[in-house]
Amino acid sequence: MPQKDDAAAHYDLTQKTIFDLYGVLLGQVVQKEEYVATRFRQEAEIAFLEGSGTELLEAASQTLVRQKAKLAATDRGVKVCDLSINIVAGTILQIAKQAIAIRHGSERMDCTTEGRLISGSCVRDLIWLGRNQAMHFEDTKPGSSWVKLFNTLNGHNAPMFSLAPPFESRAMAILDLLGWLRYEQYTSDMRDLGIHTDPDANI
């Protein structure tokens, strides 16, 4: 049976976890930005070396090999950051989805409050179905719970929510769409969905 008090307790108990996850998330975002900037410089250096005359290219061959190895390592760094970012973002969505289920019931439509309208959808569905996609992104069959949502979102934000490969979590894209890179927006949406009532809840 849905319980308002239990939902509020869940919110209170998970606040510090959410706040800590935000710290990890933003740290990974910064790290990715640094990797991307490094990759841009490395690609420019490689293009310069490869565009040099034959004589210069022969003299710089070892440098070119090293730069390509560094670029491969940087590409891996970007991928690691992307994976970490989406894992953390998916965890935030999972915690929020659990709060909705505790408050309103085990089915998405048990929650009759939709929240803000965003890109043809609503906060409730972005949380619930975005969490489903993050946990089951390999299941792109038309009957999958989140596929219809992503088709709608992609109509407003192409190609961010495309169902084409690669199949991977889009949890961070959902958080970005929700505006949840700001912790205050997360707490505001949780309040609007009836999870808690204290606008100045302490961490």
N, C-alpha and C positions, 0 to 999 in steps of 0.2 A: 504494500500500500504506500503510495507517495506520501512523503512527510516533509513539511516545510522546515521543522526544527532540525531534522536529520540533514537536509540539504544545507542549511546554514552552518551546521556543525562540520559537514564535509568541506564547505568553503573555508571555514576558519582553520581547519586542520591542514588544508593544502596550501594556504596562502604563502607560507615561507617556502615551500617546495616550488610553487609557481614563480615566486620572486627569484629564487636561486636559478631556476631554469631560464628565466629571462637573462640573468647574468651570463650564463653559459652561451645562450643563443646569440646575444649581442657580441660576445667575445669571438665566436665563430664567424659572424658576419664581418667583423673587422679583419680577422685573419684572412678570410676569403678575398676581401677587397685588396689586401696587400699582395696576395698571390696573383690576383688578376693584373695588378699594376706591374708586378715583376714579369709576368708572362708577356705583357705588351712590350716591355723593353727587350726581353729576350728574342721575341719574334722579329723586332726591328733590327737587332744586331745580326741575327741569322740572315735576314733578307739582304742586309748590306753586304755581308760576307759572300753570300751566294751570287750577288749581283756584281761582284768585283771582277776585274779582268783575270784571265787564266793564271798569269804570273802571281798576282796577289792572292788568288784563291789557293794556289798550291802552297804558298808560304803560310797561309792562315788555316790550312786544313785541320790541324790539331785543335786550334781554337774553335773551329766550326763543330768538330765532333764533341768537344766539351760543352759548347753552348746548347747543342741539341740534347745532350744528356741532362743538362740543367733544366731545359724546357720540359722534358719528359717528367722530371721530378716535380716541377711546378704544376704541371697538368694534374699529376696525381694529388698534389696538395689541394688543388681546387676541388677535385672530386671527393676527397676525404671531408673537406669542409661542407660541401653540399650535402653529403650523406649525414653528417653530424647535425647540421642545421635542421634537416627534415625529420630526423629522429627526435630531436628536442621539441620541435614544433608539433609533431604528432603526439608527443606526451602531453603537451599543454592542451591540445584538443581533446585527448582522452580524458583528462581530469575534468574539463568543462562538460564533456558529454556525460560523464558519470554524475555530475552534479545535477544536470537536467533530468536524468533518469531517476535519481533519488527524489527529487522534488515533485516530478510530474508523472512518472511511470516509465515502464520499460520499452514503450514504443514511442517513436518520434512524434507521432500525431497526438499522443497523450498530452503533450505540451501545446496548449492552444495559443500561447503567446509566441508570436513569431520574432519579435525584435525588429531592428532596423532593416529596411529594404536595401539590398546591395546587389548591383549587376543582375537584376532579374530574380534574385533569391532573397532569403532572409537570414538573419543571424542564427536562428535555431537550426536551419537546414545546413548552413555553412559549417557549423560546429559538428552536428551529428553526422552528416554525410561526408564532410571533409575528413573527419576522423575515420570513417569507414574506408575512404580511399587511401588514406595513409597506411592503414593496417592491411588492406587487401588490394593494393594497386595493380596486382597482376591479373585481377579478375575484371576484364573489360567487356564481358558479355552484356548485351543490351538489357538483360534483366537485373544486372547488378544495381544495388541500391543507389550508388553514387553516380552512375553513368549519365542519367538524365540531367542531374545538376551540373555536371561538367560540360555537357553540351550547351546548356544555357549560359554558363559562365564564359565559355570560350566564344560565344557569340558577342560578348561584351569586351572580352580581354584576349582575343586571339594573338598568338597561339599558346598562351600560357597554360590553358587548360585543355589542350588538344588530347584526344584519345590515341593519337599515333605514338608509335615507339619513340624514344625508350619509355618503357613502363616503369614508373618510379613514383615515390611519394611526392605529392604536391602540397604537403602540410604547410610549408613556409609560404607558399603562394596564397593559401587560404588565410593564414595569419595576417599577411600583408593586406589582403583584401578587406579583412575585418578591421584593419587599423590597430591590430593588437601588438604591433611593435611598441606602442604606447601602453604601458601597464594600466594606466588610468582608463583606457577604453575597454580593456578586459573587465575591470571591476564594474564599470558602468553597464556593460552588456549583461554581466551576471546579475546585477541588480534588476535590470529591466526584465529579465527572464524569471524573476522571483526567487533566485537562489539565496540572496541575502538582502537585507534592508538597510544596512549601515553604510552610508556613503563615505564615511571617514574611517573604515575598518583599518586597524593597525596590522602591520606585518608581524 
